[in-house]
C-alpha cells in the first residue's frame, strides 16, 4: 500500500518529496514514534532499569546515563541502523573537539581554542551540508554529469540531523566562550576521561526525547543536570500535565486534522479544481494542525525528560496569541529562535551597527532559518518573507512587547495586529504543507479561480478539532492576563477533570498515526 502511495511517474519519490509522502502515510520515518506501542515498550523497559535499585549506588550516574544513551540509539536506529554511524561520527568528533577546546582553554591558548572551534563548527556544518543540502546544490548545476546528479539526489536525509547538528554547534561555541563549566568528570581528550566525555556528550546530543525535533537544549543548560537521579524526585504533576496535553494535541487534534489537510497534497490539478470554500478552511486547519503537532511533540519531550530527571525549556508559549510577527517568534519554537539569536544574529552584529545592518541581519537570519527547515526554494521563500516582515516591524516600531490596552483605540489596534500576525503566519504555512512551489501556485489558482462548491468535512474538522487549539490559547490568555482566575481554575478538581476528558478523547477518537511534521527537518 505504502509503495503505491509513494510512486510518482512510475518511480519512487526522492528527497523531500519522499519524506513528505511518508509523513502523510504515517510511515515510521526511521525512528520509533512517540505514539506507538514499540515506543511504549521501550519507555517502560528503560524507565524500570533506569530507576532499578542498583542505580542508587556509587556508579548510579554512569549506569543511568549509559542506559539512556543505549535506549536513545535504539530509538533512533529502529528501522535503519545504518544511520547510527552518522550519530557516532558526530558524537566522537564533537567530543574530541570539546576536549581539545577545554585543554587549550585551561592553558590560556586562545588561538588554539579558536582553531578547534572552527574545525568543530566546520565538521558539523559539513555533515549537515552533505546529507541535507548537497542534493539541492547539485540541482543548481544541471550541467554536471548525470551520474553525479543521480548520486547526489540519492543521498538520504537522516531524520533529526538539523537538531543534533545545532546541539553540537551550540555546545562547541558555549565551551569556547567559557559558558559551560563541569566539575568532576572534566571532558579531557585522553584516557578514561575521554571515554566518559564521549558518553556524556553522546547523552546530551542523543537523549531520545529531544533527538529528532527538539527542543534545542543548550549544553550550559543540560550538562549541569547530568547526575544520578532518584525516583522520588520526579515531578509527577509536571510529567502528567505535559504528557497528557502533548498526546492530546498530537493524537486527537493534529492527526485528525491531518486526515483532511492531506487532500491539499494530491496534486495541482486537484487544488485548482477545489475552489476557495474548500481550500481556505483547509489552510486554517493546517495552521492549527502544525501547532498541535509540534507543540504536542515538545510537550511530550518535556514530560519524558522530566520522567528521567531532566528539565527541558518551554518551546511554545501560546504563539497564536501574538499581535505581531516579532512576538510570534518569541513564542513559537522558542529554542530555535534563541539559537538563531545567540549563534547567528548576535555574531552577525545584531542591532549594534545601525538600522540598515539590523534589517539586513534580521532578513539574513530568517532566510538561513528557512533553509535550515529544508533545502528547497519554498523554505527559502518562507524564511525570506518572515525576515522581511520582522525588518518592517522593527522599522515601524512594532517589535516591542505590547501590554493589554486600556482604551478602545488600543484594543482595536491590538486586534488588527493579532489578525494580521495570525493570517500572515497561516498563509506562510503553505510552504510547509505543499510539496513544491508548483502546488503553492496551484493553491492560489484554486482560491481565486476554482469552482465555488462546498464540501462539509474540512469545515467540520476545523471547527471540531480546531476548537481544542482555540481553548488551549484561551487558557494561555487567562494565564497571562487574569492570573488569579487562571490559578483558581487550575485547582482541583478542574485540572483532573480536563485531563480526564483529554484522555477519553485520546483513546476514543484518535487520528490515524502519522509522523511528526518536524521530523522532516
Secondary structure, DSSP 4 states (H G I P E B T S, - for coil): -HHHHTEETTEE--HHHHHHHHHHHT--TTS--TTSHHHHHHHHHHHHHHTSGGGGSTTHHHHHHHHHHHHHHHHHTSS-GGGHHHHHHHHHHHHHHHHHHHHHHHHT-HHHHHHHHHHHHHHHHHHHIIIIIHHHHHHT-TTS-HHHHHHHHT----TTHHHHHHHHHHHHHHHHHT-----SS---SSHHHHHHHHHHHHHHHH-GGGTTT-----HHHHGGG-S---GGG--HHHHHHHHHHHHIIIIIIIHHHHHHHGGGGS-HHHHHHH-HHHHHHHHHHHHHHHHHHHHHHHHHHHHHHHHTT-------S-GGG-SSHHHHHHHSSHHHHHHHIIIIITTTTTTSS-HHHHHHHHHHHHHHHHHHH-SSHHHHHHHHHHHHHHHHHHHTT--S--PPPSSHHHHHHHHHHHHHHHHHHHHHTHHHHSSSHHHHHHHHHHHHHS-----HHHHHHHHHHHHHHHHHHHHHHHHHH-HHHHHHHHSTTHHHHHHHHHHHHHHHSPPPP---GGGG-
